[in-house]
Amino acid sequence: MKISEKISKIKKTIKEIKNISEKPDNNNVFYNKIEELNNEISSLKKEIRESVEELEEVLGEEDARS
């Protein structure tokens, strides 16, 4: 998955959390879903961070060769 796709998924997930949190019915189910979505966001953020670190390494290696 590309970084832009991961960011897009994070935005979609945040929007879903916002929509869920605006509904007062059955709070327990909503809290569980929000927790699940927060975990998904955390995972995506980690993947993005790792991708950026890999990119920085590649770019650093290319700069060193120049």
C-alpha positions in Angstrom: 0.0 0.0 0.0 1.4 3.4 -0.9 1.8 6.2 1.6 -0.9 8.2 0.0 -3.3 5.3 0.3 -2.4 4.8 3.9 -3.0 8.5 4.6 -6.3 8.3 2.8 -7.3 5.3 4.9 -6.4 7.1 8.1 -8.6 10.1 7.0 -11.5 7.7 6.2 -11.1 6.0 9.6 -11.0 9.3 11.5 -14.2 10.3 9.7 -15.8 7.0 10.7 -14.8 7.5 14.3 -16.3 11.0 14.2 -19.6 9.7 12.8 -19.7 6.9 15.4 -19.0 9.2 18.3 -21.8 11.5 17.3 -24.4 8.7 17.8 -25.4 8.4 21.5 -27.0 5.0 21.1 -25.4 1.8 22.5 -22.2 3.4 23.7 -20.5 0.1 24.5 -20.6 -1.0 20.9 -19.4 2.4 19.7 -16.5 2.4 22.1 -15.4 -1.0 20.9 -15.6 0.1 17.3 -13.7 3.3 18.1 -11.0 1.3 19.9 -10.7 -1.0 16.9 -10.4 2.0 14.5 -7.8 3.7 16.7 -5.7 0.6 16.6 -6.0 0.5 12.8 -4.8 4.2 12.7 -1.9 3.4 14.9 -0.9 0.5 12.7 -1.1 2.6 9.6 0.9 5.4 11.2 3.6 2.9 12.1 3.7 1.6 8.5 4.0 5.2 7.2 6.8 6.0 9.6 8.6 2.8 8.5 8.2 3.7 4.9 9.5 7.2 5.4 12.5 5.9 7.3 13.2 3.5 4.5 12.9 6.3 2.0 15.3 8.5 4.0 17.8 5.6 4.1 17.6 5.2 0.3 17.9 9.0 -0.3 20.8 9.2 2.2 22.7 6.4 0.4 22.1 8.2 -2.9 23.4 11.5 -1.5 26.5 9.7 -0.2 27.2 8.3 -3.7 26.9 11.8 -5.2 
